Amino acid sequence: MPDSTRITDVSIGSDGIRLGQFMKFAGLLDSGGDVKEAIIDGFVTVNGEVDRRRGRQLQTGDVVTYDGRSVRVRP
């Protein structure tokens, strides 16, 4: 799990969001194509574990990390 002092909270306005959508919403990547490649290639972790499912449903408190940046899902 990433160091909690380096995690940015991102409010999604609801209880859940899909991984690919969240990455774009949080500004980790700009395009859906880039998000898809990063996830499929194993460069994205959710709660410290690689997840290759772009459609994975994230919940409040989940931490997504890509390229040294960590963001936490907040309602």
C-alpha positions as CSV (number, residue, x, y, z in Angstrom):
1,M,0.0,0.0,0.0
2,P,1.3,3.4,-0.9
3,D,2.4,5.9,1.8
4,S,-0.8,7.6,3.1
5,T,0.9,11.0,3.1
6,R,1.2,10.8,-0.7
7,I,-2.4,9.8,-1.5
8,T,-4.7,12.4,-3.1
9,D,-8.5,12.0,-2.3
10,V,-10.8,12.4,-5.3
11,S,-14.5,12.8,-4.7
12,I,-16.7,11.0,-7.3
13,G,-20.1,12.2,-6.0
14,S,-21.4,8.6,-5.6
15,D,-20.5,5.3,-4.0
16,G,-18.9,3.5,-6.9
17,I,-17.1,4.1,-10.3
18,R,-15.3,1.8,-12.8
19,L,-11.5,1.8,-12.7
20,G,-11.1,3.1,-16.3
21,Q,-13.5,6.0,-15.7
22,F,-11.9,6.9,-12.4
23,M,-8.4,7.1,-13.9
24,K,-9.6,9.6,-16.4
25,F,-11.8,11.5,-13.8
26,A,-8.8,11.7,-11.4
27,G,-6.5,13.0,-14.1
28,L,-4.1,10.0,-14.0
29,L,-4.4,9.7,-17.8
30,D,-6.3,11.8,-20.4
31,S,-7.5,9.3,-22.9
32,G,-9.5,6.1,-22.7
33,G,-7.0,4.4,-25.0
34,D,-4.1,5.3,-22.7
35,V,-6.1,4.1,-19.7
36,K,-6.9,0.8,-21.4
37,E,-3.2,0.2,-22.3
38,A,-1.9,1.0,-18.8
39,I,-4.4,-1.3,-17.2
40,I,-3.9,-4.2,-19.6
41,D,-0.1,-3.9,-19.4
42,G,-0.2,-4.2,-15.6
43,F,0.9,-0.7,-14.7
44,V,-2.1,0.1,-12.5
45,T,-2.6,-1.2,-9.0
46,V,-5.8,-1.1,-6.8
47,N,-5.1,-1.3,-3.1
48,G,-1.5,-2.4,-3.8
49,E,-2.4,-5.2,-6.2
50,V,-2.2,-5.2,-10.0
51,D,-5.6,-5.3,-11.6
52,R,-6.1,-5.7,-15.4
53,R,-9.9,-5.2,-15.4
54,R,-10.7,-1.7,-16.8
55,G,-14.3,-2.3,-15.7
56,R,-13.5,-3.2,-12.1
57,Q,-16.0,-1.5,-9.8
58,L,-14.2,0.7,-7.3
59,Q,-15.6,1.5,-3.9
60,T,-15.1,4.3,-1.5
61,G,-11.7,4.0,0.1
62,D,-10.0,2.1,-2.8
63,V,-6.6,3.5,-3.7
64,V,-5.5,3.5,-7.4
65,T,-1.8,3.9,-8.2
66,Y,-0.3,4.7,-11.6
67,D,3.1,6.1,-12.5
68,G,4.0,7.0,-8.9
69,R,0.7,8.8,-8.2
70,S,-1.9,7.4,-5.8
71,V,-5.5,8.6,-5.6
72,R,-8.2,7.4,-3.2
73,V,-11.9,7.1,-4.1
74,R,-14.1,9.4,-2.0
75,P,-17.9,9.8,-2.3
